[in-house]
Amino acid sequence: MGLPNKNDWIQRFPSTKNIERIDAFFSGHGYDMHRHDTYAIGRTIDGVQSFKYRHNMKHSLPGGTIVLHPDELHDGHAGT
C-alpha cells in the first residue's frame, strides 16, 4: 500500500470482535491489488472511490456502501 501524495492519510482504529475500521483519504493511488480473509464493508463519505473488483471497474459515490466478499482481489484509488 503506500501513500504517494503527502496529502493522503490513513488512520487505523483498534479491532474489536473481528471488526477492523480505517478512515482514509486518497487523492490518487490508494492501494494495490489485495484480498481480505473476511467480508470488507466500506462507506464513501466524500469524493469518488474507484476500484477494480471481479474484473470490472467500480465506482462508489458519497453515501455509497461497498461490500467485498472474502478472498476477492481488489485495489483502490481516487475516482476524481
Residue pairs with C-beta under 8 A, 6 or more apart in sequence:
1 10
1 30
1 31
1 32
1 34
2 29
2 31
3 9
3 10
3 26
4 28
4 29
5 26
5 27
5 28
7 25
7 27
8 24
8 25
8 26
8 27
8 28
8 30
9 24
9 25
10 22
10 23
10 24
10 25
11 22
11 23
11 24
12 20
12 21
12 22
13 20
13 21
13 22
13 23
15 21
18 38
24 30
26 76
26 77
26 78
27 78
28 77
28 78
29 77
30 49
30 75
30 76
30 77
30 78
31 75
31 76
32 75
33 52
33 73
33 74
33 75
34 73
34 74
34 75
35 70
35 71
35 72
35 73
35 74
36 68
36 70
36 71
37 70
37 71
38 70
39 67
39 68
39 69
39 70
40 66
40 67
40 68
41 65
41 66
41 67
41 68
42 49
42 60
42 65
42 66
42 68
43 63
43 64
43 65
43 66
44 60
44 61
44 62
44 63
44 64
44 65
44 66
45 62
46 62
47 62
47 78
47 79
47 80
48 59
48 60
48 61
48 62
48 78
48 79
48 80
49 59
49 60
49 64
49 66
49 76
49 78
49 79
50 57
50 58
50 59
50 60
50 76
50 77
50 78
50 79
51 57
51 58
51 60
51 66
51 74
51 75
51 76
51 77
52 58
52 73
52 74
52 75
53 68
53 72
53 73
53 74
54 72
58 66
59 79
60 66
60 79
68 74
